[in-house]
């Protein structure tokens, strides 16, 4: 399994990115020697514990709070280019070519997407909920990499991280009607199961990403209670995982 441990924390890593010595890319699990590693200030979160957890995360990931860029995720298709640390309003995607700057994406069922162009040295993280996916936020991220950073889609590697699988992701008919039928399977009570991973993978390929350059995690965070939070499983009590991507000097 593509896990590694650092400072008593356990991270998921993509095999597709491990060939790049200059790149750090990881996704947190809840594994922590003291308590579950919740990194989000959610409704029932202990604020002091989250702050402590974030410090543990920063130390294990080789960064600090003053060297990260975080988007205020609103389930949009907004992708922002960033060159400095900070909290960026209304941003579900972040792109940078700035070395040392760590991009953060938060998730607890939604799909965390990571992109890297090793030629132009530009990386991106994207939060893909059903609304952002419906609005093709993955395509928007690729478009900006091409137009603003000169990327060739053939050079972009992509990782689709641990997130809810179609078998666990039941949506209403109103939501289902906004997606192509090939990504849906019937459920009960007139509902459908939506395969977000396949939607995002298809959008990436439509944008010119080569199929062999897309790695898709087969982990369902709703099923894997030992390693991941899930809003569908835990409701408002669910914590959040963080994904991080950084180009090192």
Backbone bond lengths (Angstrom), bond angles and torsions (degrees), N, CA, C in turn:
res aa  C-N    CA-C-N  psi(-1)  N-CA   C-N-CA  omega(-1)  CA-C   N-CA-C  phi
1 X - - - 1.465 - - 1.530 110.03 -
2 X 1.310 118.63 144.01 1.467 121.49 -175.83 1.523 113.08 -82.06
3 X 1.324 116.20 59.57 1.457 120.91 176.95 1.523 109.32 -112.82
4 X 1.320 114.64 152.95 1.461 119.26 169.14 1.515 108.07 -142.99
5 X 1.313 116.08 157.28 1.459 121.27 -179.62 1.516 109.96 -114.27
6 X 1.336 114.91 146.39 1.464 121.45 176.52 1.517 107.98 -151.56
7 X 1.312 116.63 126.64 1.469 121.89 178.73 1.525 112.06 50.97
8 X 1.323 116.58 44.72 1.465 123.79 177.69 1.526 114.29 69.38
9 X 1.322 117.80 10.00 1.459 121.74 174.22 1.527 108.74 -107.56
10 X 1.326 115.75 153.92 1.467 121.32 -179.05 1.522 109.22 -117.47
11 X 1.327 115.99 129.52 1.456 121.64 -177.65 1.524 111.08 -121.02
12 X 1.334 114.97 148.12 1.463 122.62 167.65 1.521 107.78 -88.11
13 X 1.340 117.05 139.30 1.460 121.54 175.31 1.525 110.01 -132.44
14 X 1.325 116.07 148.10 1.462 121.87 176.81 1.524 110.36 -85.64
15 X 1.307 116.75 136.36 1.458 120.56 175.68 1.524 111.07 -67.01
16 X 1.323 117.03 -33.31 1.466 121.12 -174.72 1.523 112.79 -64.85
17 X 1.344 116.98 -24.42 1.464 120.19 -178.34 1.526 113.18 -96.10
18 X 1.305 118.09 -9.01 1.460 120.14 -172.62 1.524 113.38 -72.40
19 X 1.328 117.31 -11.72 1.464 120.38 177.16 1.528 112.56 -76.06
20 X 1.327 116.95 -11.80 1.465 120.45 -175.21 1.528 110.40 -103.26
21 X 1.326 115.62 106.55 1.460 120.19 -177.52 1.520 112.25 -65.72
22 X 1.331 116.72 -26.11 1.462 120.24 -177.07 1.527 113.36 -82.70
23 X 1.332 117.40 -2.90 1.460 121.08 -172.29 1.523 111.94 -112.62
24 X 1.333 115.38 135.91 1.461 121.76 169.27 1.520 107.93 -113.41
25 X 1.324 116.42 124.75 1.461 121.03 177.17 1.521 108.12 -143.97
26 X 1.323 116.54 123.81 1.457 120.48 -178.69 1.524 110.36 -152.39
27 X 1.326 114.53 162.54 1.460 121.70 179.08 1.520 107.51 -135.87
28 X 1.317 116.63 127.63 1.460 120.36 -173.61 1.525 112.28 -72.56
29 X 1.324 115.24 153.98 1.460 122.48 167.49 1.525 106.97 -113.27
30 X 1.320 116.54 178.80 1.465 118.89 179.34 1.520 111.40 -85.10
31 X 1.348 117.07 -1.21 1.457 120.71 -175.61 1.527 111.13 -68.78
32 X 1.343 114.80 122.32 1.456 122.69 -179.30 1.521 106.19 -154.32
33 X 1.307 116.92 143.00 1.462 119.53 -176.12 1.525 112.67 -66.74
34 X 1.330 118.30 -24.27 1.465 121.12 -175.95 1.529 113.26 -99.20
35 X 1.328 117.51 -48.77 1.460 122.36 -177.18 1.525 108.15 -157.08
36 X 1.321 116.50 177.87 1.461 119.35 176.80 1.520 109.77 -64.85
37 X 1.315 116.31 136.72 1.463 121.35 -174.27 1.530 110.14 -84.45
38 X 1.329 115.78 78.26 1.460 120.25 174.43 1.520 108.87 -83.38
39 X 1.338 116.89 125.40 1.464 121.48 -178.04 1.525 112.56 -109.56
40 X 1.338 116.90 7.51 1.460 119.77 -177.34 1.515 113.25 -116.17
41 X 1.339 115.69 140.83 1.464 121.00 175.18 1.528 108.61 -81.42
42 X 1.311 115.17 72.73 1.454 121.47 -177.54 1.525 110.56 -87.94
43 X 1.323 115.94 178.51 1.462 122.19 -170.20 1.521 113.74 -54.03
44 X 1.319 117.72 -44.93 1.459 121.10 -175.67 1.531 112.65 -107.65
45 X 1.315 117.03 16.19 1.466 120.55 -176.99 1.521 111.76 -74.05
46 X 1.323 115.61 146.73 1.457 122.69 171.29 1.527 106.95 -83.24
47 X 1.324 116.64 112.68 1.462 121.55 -172.94 1.525 111.56 -58.19
48 X 1.321 116.89 -45.13 1.465 119.98 -178.87 1.525 111.36 -64.42
49 X 1.325 115.68 -37.58 1.461 119.22 179.30 1.523 111.36 -67.25
50 X 1.336 116.86 -39.99 1.464 119.96 178.22 1.524 110.37 -63.69
51 X 1.307 117.20 -42.21 1.469 120.42 178.05 1.521 110.76 -60.76
52 X 1.319 116.11 -42.64 1.463 120.61 177.57 1.528 110.16 -63.30
53 X 1.329 116.12 -43.74 1.462 120.30 179.97 1.521 111.85 -62.51
54 X 1.313 116.25 -38.54 1.467 119.33 179.63 1.519 110.85 -65.60
55 X 1.315 117.04 -37.92 1.463 119.41 176.97 1.530 110.64 -64.19
56 X 1.326 116.01 -40.25 1.464 119.76 176.43 1.526 110.52 -61.44
57 X 1.332 115.64 -43.11 1.462 121.03 179.17 1.521 111.08 -62.51
58 X 1.329 116.63 -47.45 1.467 120.50 -179.51 1.526 110.79 -58.76
59 X 1.321 116.34 -46.62 1.461 120.08 -178.24 1.531 111.33 -62.04
60 X 1.325 115.93 -44.28 1.463 119.72 -178.88 1.522 112.17 -67.87
61 X 1.345 116.23 -30.87 1.467 121.06 -178.20 1.522 112.72 -90.57
62 X 1.328 117.29 -0.34 1.457 120.81 176.90 1.508 114.70 73.54
63 X 1.334 116.68 35.85 1.460 119.99 179.10 1.521 109.44 -142.26
64 X 1.328 117.12 -167.62 1.459 122.24 179.03 1.522 108.89 -151.23
65 X 1.328 115.80 167.85 1.461 120.84 -174.69 1.520 112.90 -61.45
66 X 1.324 117.29 -25.55 1.465 120.09 -178.29 1.529 112.56 -90.40
67 X 1.333 116.43 10.61 1.468 120.06 179.78 1.528 111.94 -128.71
68 X 1.343 116.05 23.80 1.460 119.44 -179.29 1.527 110.91 -121.09
69 X 1.319 115.16 151.54 1.466 122.60 172.28 1.526 107.32 -117.34
70 X 1.332 115.44 127.19 1.460 121.76 -176.75 1.520 108.85 -127.73
71 X 1.307 117.03 132.52 1.455 120.67 176.09 1.515 111.07 -91.49
72 X 1.326 116.42 142.33 1.464 121.04 171.15 1.523 106.61 -81.59
73 X 1.312 116.33 98.40 1.458 122.50 -170.12 1.527 111.49 -75.85
74 X 1.335 115.79 128.84 1.466 121.10 -176.04 1.530 111.67 -128.75
75 X 1.319 117.28 17.96 1.473 121.98 -178.99 1.529 111.52 60.95
76 X 1.329 115.01 47.07 1.464 121.80 -178.59 1.527 109.61 -113.80
77 X 1.341 115.70 -172.83 1.470 120.91 171.67 1.529 110.29 -108.35
78 X 1.329 116.25 19.14 1.459 121.00 -176.83 1.530 111.12 -77.37
79 X 1.328 115.58 122.41 1.460 122.44 176.42 1.520 107.53 -120.79
80 X 1.327 116.13 127.43 1.466 121.05 -174.17 1.528 110.96 -115.29
81 X 1.330 115.62 138.76 1.460 121.05 172.56 1.529 108.26 -86.05
82 X 1.325 116.93 129.37 1.463 120.49 -176.46 1.524 110.16 -128.14
83 X 1.334 114.59 147.23 1.463 121.40 178.58 1.518 112.45 -130.59
84 X 1.321 115.96 4.44 1.455 120.15 -178.01 1.524 109.64 -148.44
85 X 1.330 116.48 160.70 1.466 119.53 178.90 1.528 110.95 -68.10
86 X 1.326 115.61 162.89 1.454 119.89 174.96 1.512 112.88 144.18
87 X 1.339 114.19 177.92 1.456 122.62 174.89 1.517 107.72 -102.96
88 X 1.321 116.84 123.96 1.459 121.60 -173.15 1.528 110.39 -111.91
89 X 1.338 115.09 119.68 1.455 121.57 -175.59 1.521 112.21 -63.73
90 X 1.325 114.78 147.18 1.463 122.88 170.98 1.528 112.06 47.52
91 X 1.329 115.36 51.59 1.468 120.72 -177.27 1.524 109.99 -132.41
92 X 1.325 116.43 114.60 1.456 120.96 175.75 1.522 112.14 -100.99
93 X 1.313 116.35 -1.85 1.452 121.31 175.04 1.515 110.13 -143.85
94 X 1.332 116.59 144.33 1.459 122.48 178.65 1.526 108.81 -131.70
95 X 1.335 115.73 139.55 1.466 122.07 178.42 1.519 108.83 -130.48
96 X 1.327 116.55 140.76 1.463 119.48 175.74 1.529 111.16 -153.27
97 X 1.323 114.34 155.36 1.463 121.69 168.16 1.530 109.04 -116.62
98 X 1.317 115.29 6.32 1.461 121.84 -177.45 1.527 109.88 -77.49
99 X 1.308 116.22 121.77 1.457 120.29 178.11 1.526 110.41 -69.93
100 X 1.320 115.65 150.52 1.463 125.64 178.02 1.532 112.55 78.91
101 X 1.313 118.51 -24.70 1.457 121.95 -179.37 1.533 109.74 -73.93
102 X 1.321 116.07 121.24 1.463 120.99 -179.57 1.523 110.25 -94.59
103 X 1.322 116.45 124.67 1.459 122.18 176.09 1.526 109.14 -90.35
104 X 1.339 115.93 136.20 1.459 121.63 -176.74 1.523 110.47 -117.86
105 X 1.334 115.92 137.51 1.462 121.94 171.51 1.526 107.70 -129.04
106 X 1.337 116.32 136.42 1.458 122.64 -178.21 1.527 110.01 -106.66
107 X 1.348 116.39 143.52 1.467 119.10 -178.82 1.523 111.25 -156.17
108 X 1.340 115.26 156.22 1.464 121.72 173.82 1.522 110.60 -155.50
109 X 1.255 119.09 30.49 1.470 131.58 175.77 1.519 108.19 160.52
110 X 1.353 115.34 -41.19 1.459 119.88 179.12 1.526 109.99 -62.41
111 X 1.299 114.70 162.75 1.462 121.42 -171.79 1.524 111.11 -90.37
112 X 1.346 118.47 121.81 1.462 121.43 173.56 1.532 109.72 -89.38
113 X 1.312 115.73 123.11 1.468 121.60 -178.16 1.522 109.59 -112.85
114 X 1.337 116.50 135.22 1.457 123.01 -179.63 1.527 108.87 -124.79
115 X 1.339 116.56 135.25 1.464 121.21 -179.19 1.524 109.58 -131.84
116 X 1.342 116.50 141.72 1.464 120.44 178.89 1.519 111.03 -145.55
117 X 1.331 115.22 130.33 1.463 123.35 173.22 1.521 106.89 -108.53
118 X 1.329 116.64 107.91 1.465 121.13 -175.98 1.522 112.71 -77.14
119 X 1.330 117.82 -12.51 1.465 121.33 179.01 1.527 110.35 -84.13
120 X 1.314 116.49 -53.67 1.465 121.02 179.70 1.523 112.36 -85.39
121 X 1.325 116.57 -7.14 1.469 122.70 179.68 1.537 110.80 56.68
122 X 1.319 115.04 64.04 1.462 121.61 177.13 1.525 107.94 -137.34
123 X 1.336 115.98 140.77 1.460 119.88 -179.13 1.521 110.35 -132.63
124 X 1.326 115.60 162.51 1.461 121.09 -178.74 1.521 110.06 -150.16
125 X 1.331 115.15 148.56 1.466 121.64 170.03 1.520 107.39 -124.82
126 X 1.327 116.13 144.02 1.464 120.49 -175.41 1.526 109.66 -139.68
127 X 1.325 115.25 133.60 1.461 122.59 174.32 1.521 108.02 -94.45
128 X 1.329 116.53 113.72 1.468 121.80 -175.59 1.523 110.55 -111.02
129 X 1.329 116.75 88.90 1.453 120.89 168.17 1.515 108.62 -84.65
130 X 1.323 117.82 -178.00 1.467 117.36 -176.51 1.522 111.59 -67.92
131 X 1.332 117.72 -33.03 1.468 119.56 179.90 1.527 111.04 -69.04
132 X 1.333 116.23 -47.84 1.456 119.30 178.15 1.514 112.14 -63.54
133 X 1.326 116.08 -36.47 1.461 119.98 178.00 1.521 110.91 -68.16
134 X 1.311 116.44 -42.35 1.472 120.04 174.86 1.519 111.20 -55.31
135 X 1.336 115.52 -38.24 1.463 120.95 -177.86 1.522 112.94 -90.82
136 X 1.329 116.77 10.26 1.470 123.61 172.69 1.522 113.47 62.64
137 X 1.333 116.73 49.70 1.462 120.19 178.97 1.528 111.35 -65.23
138 X 1.325 118.14 -30.64 1.471 120.15 177.47 1.522 110.66 -63.03
139 X 1.317 116.90 -41.65 1.461 120.95 177.50 1.525 110.80 -65.27
140 X 1.317 116.93 -36.78 1.462 120.44 178.82 1.527 110.70 -64.26
141 X 1.325 117.07 -40.20 1.465 120.43 178.53 1.524 111.12 -63.02
142 X 1.319 116.87 -44.59 1.468 120.15 178.61 1.521 110.46 -64.38
143 X 1.322 116.93 -41.91 1.471 120.66 179.72 1.525 111.01 -57.32
144 X 1.322 116.85 -44.38 1.464 120.26 -179.59 1.526 111.57 -67.77
145 X 1.308 117.47 -36.60 1.463 119.85 176.80 1.522 110.69 -62.70
146 X 1.319 116.65 -38.65 1.463 120.87 179.58 1.524 111.38 -72.51
147 X 1.327 117.08 -48.14 1.462 121.21 -172.68 1.524 113.36 -78.06
148 X 1.325 117.46 -35.78 1.465 120.00 -174.10 1.523 114.18 -98.72
149 X 1.333 117.02 -21.81 1.462 119.78 -175.97 1.527 113.17 -121.97
150 X 1.319 116.92 -0.79 1.454 120.60 177.20 1.511 115.44 74.26
151 X 1.322 117.27 20.78 1.460 120.50 -178.97 1.523 111.73 -67.87
152 X 1.313 114.82 147.82 1.459 122.96 168.67 1.530 106.21 -99.41
153 X 1.339 118.65 127.22 1.471 118.98 -177.44 1.523 113.11 -57.37
154 X 1.327 117.12 -25.59 1.455 120.30 178.25 1.514 113.71 -68.58
155 X 1.339 116.39 -16.09 1.465 120.89 -179.63 1.522 113.13 -99.29
156 X 1.317 117.71 -2.71 1.460 121.01 -175.95 1.526 110.16 -91.20
157 X 1.333 115.35 125.01 1.458 122.02 173.47 1.531 108.32 -100.01
158 X 1.331 116.36 143.20 1.461 121.11 -175.77 1.521 111.28 -130.75
159 X 1.320 115.59 142.95 1.453 121.66 174.38 1.517 110.49 -126.78
160 X 1.320 116.04 124.71 1.467 122.49 174.94 1.520 106.84 -100.86
161 X 1.328 116.53 113.92 1.448 121.48 -169.00 1.514 115.57 -84.39
162 X 1.339 115.95 178.10 1.461 121.49 177.74 1.526 111.30 -52.81
163 X 1.306 116.40 129.15 1.467 122.20 -177.05 1.518 108.26 -165.47
164 X 1.299 116.34 177.72 1.459 119.84 -172.55 1.528 111.45 -71.02
165 X 1.325 115.66 133.58 1.462 121.64 179.29 1.528 110.23 -83.89
166 X 1.308 115.42 159.89 1.468 120.73 -177.75 1.522 112.10 -56.89
167 X 1.321 117.57 -38.08 1.463 120.93 -177.03 1.522 112.82 -63.46
168 X 1.338 116.63 -21.25 1.466 121.56 179.44 1.527 112.87 -106.98
169 X 1.329 116.31 -4.53 1.468 119.67 -173.19 1.527 110.27 -107.35
170 X 1.312 115.46 85.18 1.457 122.14 178.98 1.523 109.25 -89.74
171 X 1.319 116.69 130.63 1.465 121.43 -178.74 1.527 109.68 -127.29
172 X 1.322 114.74 159.16 1.457 120.75 179.78 1.521 110.85 -71.17
173 X 1.315 116.10 165.08 1.463 120.21 177.69 1.519 110.89 -63.28
174 X 1.350 116.66 -31.13 1.466 120.22 178.84 1.521 111.29 -64.59
175 X 1.332 116.91 -40.02 1.466 120.72 176.48 1.527 109.99 -72.56
176 X 1.303 116.87 -45.62 1.467 121.15 -177.87 1.520 112.24 -57.82
177 X 1.327 116.67 -36.28 1.466 121.03 -177.91 1.527 112.89 -64.83
178 X 1.335 117.38 -12.40 1.458 121.21 -178.94 1.536 112.26 -93.19
179 X 1.341 116.33 4.30 1.462 121.06 -178.46 1.523 111.08 -126.79
180 X 1.326 114.55 152.97 1.459 120.99 175.86 1.531 109.64 -60.39
181 X 1.315 116.77 139.85 1.461 121.94 -175.10 1.531 113.13 -62.22
182 X 1.328 117.59 -22.30 1.470 118.93 -178.15 1.521 112.35 -68.70
183 X 1.354 116.73 -15.63 1.462 120.19 179.45 1.527 112.17 -98.69
184 X 1.320 117.18 9.86 1.459 122.51 -174.55 1.522 110.98 -122.34
185 X 1.333 115.21 145.25 1.461 121.20 171.43 1.524 107.90 -132.18
186 X 1.315 117.59 144.26 1.473 120.29 -175.99 1.520 112.41 -64.14
187 X 1.324 115.16 143.25 1.453 123.03 172.61 1.528 107.27 -118.34
188 X 1.299 117.60 -148.61 1.462 120.76 179.42 1.526 109.54 -110.35
189 X 1.305 116.63 167.97 1.463 122.59 177.10 1.522 112.32 54.95
190 X 1.341 115.88 40.26 1.465 121.51 176.98 1.523 113.27 64.08
191 X 1.323 117.87 19.91 1.459 121.54 176.97 1.524 109.75 -101.29
192 X 1.344 114.84 172.49 1.463 120.68 -178.08 1.524 109.75 -135.20
193 X 1.327 115.56 157.98 1.462 121.34 171.20 1.524 107.86 -99.47
194 X 1.348 115.40 130.34 1.466 121.91 -176.92 1.524 110.00 -108.17
195 X 1.328 116.31 130.93 1.462 121.97 179.21 1.527 109.48 -99.69
196 X 1.342 115.64 88.34 1.467 120.61 -178.71 1.522 111.74 -63.14
197 X 1.329 116.99 -38.23 1.463 119.67 -177.61 1.519 111.06 -60.81
198 X 1.321 116.72 -41.95 1.462 119.59 179.20 1.520 111.95 -69.22
199 X 1.336 116.89 -35.31 1.469 119.46 177.54 1.521 109.86 -61.97
200 X 1.329 116.76 -49.08 1.462 120.74 -177.56 1.527 110.67 -65.68
201 X 1.314 117.77 -42.41 1.465 119.95 177.83 1.537 110.69 -59.39
202 X 1.313 117.21 -42.32 1.465 121.20 178.91 1.523 111.25 -64.41
203 X 1.327 117.22 -39.82 1.467 120.81 178.01 1.523 111.27 -64.50
204 X 1.326 116.74 -39.51 1.467 120.19 177.99 1.525 110.95 -63.62
205 X 1.321 116.69 -44.21 1.462 120.09 178.87 1.526 110.96 -64.96
206 X 1.320 117.24 -37.04 1.465 121.47 176.33 1.527 110.83 -61.21
207 X 1.346 116.15 -31.02 1.462 121.77 -179.73 1.521 112.81 -82.44
208 X 1.317 117.52 -0.64 1.457 120.95 177.25 1.513 115.45 103.66
209 X 1.341 117.48 0.42 1.459 119.91 177.61 1.527 108.93 -70.98
210 X 1.314 116.82 132.96 1.456 120.89 179.86 1.530 110.51 -70.16
211 X 1.324 118.13 137.55 1.468 120.46 -179.46 1.524 113.34 -53.68
212 X 1.335 116.92 -37.44 1.465 120.18 -179.29 1.529 112.84 -72.74
213 X 1.330 116.98 -9.17 1.465 121.36 178.41 1.523 112.53 -99.69
214 X 1.317 116.69 14.38 1.466 121.78 178.51 1.525 108.89 -119.37
215 X 1.319 116.34 118.85 1.468 121.46 174.90 1.527 108.78 -104.62
216 X 1.312 116.17 129.29 1.464 121.42 -178.13 1.525 109.38 -117.51
217 X 1.318 116.43 120.36 1.460 120.32 176.49 1.527 109.76 -65.93
218 X 1.328 116.19 138.02 1.463 119.80 176.79 1.526 111.95 -95.02
219 X 1.329 116.35 12.09 1.462 120.79 -179.44 1.524 110.53 -84.14
220 X 1.324 115.65 133.22 1.463 121.69 170.67 1.517 107.45 -103.19
221 X 1.326 116.95 114.55 1.460 118.67 -175.87 1.531 112.28 -68.40
222 X 1.323 117.95 -23.62 1.473 119.56 176.45 1.525 110.75 -68.76
223 X 1.311 117.05 -37.28 1.468 121.34 179.59 1.526 112.37 -77.54
224 X 1.330 116.80 -35.86 1.464 121.24 -173.98 1.523 110.40 -89.16
225 X 1.317 115.31 75.99 1.464 121.25 -176.70 1.522 112.23 -67.23
226 X 1.323 117.00 -23.89 1.465 121.30 -177.97 1.523 112.46 -69.95
227 X 1.331 116.86 -27.80 1.461 119.89 -172.13 1.527 115.91 -118.89
228 X 1.334 117.77 -17.60 1.466 118.88 -170.74 1.525 112.79 -139.07
229 X 1.324 114.59 147.98 1.455 120.77 169.22 1.530 109.03 -76.70
230 X 1.322 115.86 159.16 1.462 121.01 174.44 1.517 109.33 -151.57
231 X 1.330 116.13 122.38 1.459 119.63 177.29 1.526 110.15 -65.93
232 X 1.313 117.49 -37.31 1.465 120.60 178.95 1.532 111.41 -64.35
233 X 1.301 117.15 -30.50 1.464 121.30 -179.31 1.519 112.23 -86.75
234 X 1.342 116.77 -38.13 1.462 120.85 -169.73 1.522 114.56 -111.90
235 X 1.317 117.92 -11.52 1.456 120.10 -178.78 1.518 112.17 67.31
236 X 1.329 116.57 -146.02 1.465 121.41 -176.16 1.524 113.33 -64.02
237 X 1.323 117.74 -16.08 1.465 120.74 179.05 1.528 112.32 -81.63
238 X 1.308 116.66 -5.34 1.463 120.41 -178.21 1.521 111.65 -66.62
239 X 1.329 115.65 140.77 1.458 121.00 172.38 1.522 110.35 -86.59
240 X 1.319 116.28 -166.60 1.464 121.72 179.81 1.528 110.33 -132.92
241 X 1.333 114.76 143.07 1.460 121.33 169.66 1.527 108.41 -95.20
242 X 1.320 115.68 158.56 1.462 121.52 174.70 1.522 109.96 -120.95
243 X 1.327 114.80 139.93 1.448 121.47 167.58 1.518 108.79 -106.35
244 X 1.323 116.59 147.25 1.470 121.43 -178.84 1.520 109.32 -134.75
245 X 1.335 115.00 139.75 1.466 120.70 173.42 1.523 108.64 -137.90
246 X 1.350 115.53 135.83 1.468 120.03 -175.66 1.518 109.57 -151.07
247 X 1.322 115.17 138.76 1.462 121.41 171.57 1.523 107.37 -95.94
248 X 1.304 116.79 121.18 1.464 121.31 -177.49 1.528 110.68 -90.65
249 X 1.330 116.94 156.24 1.470 120.84 -179.88 1.530 111.92 -60.26
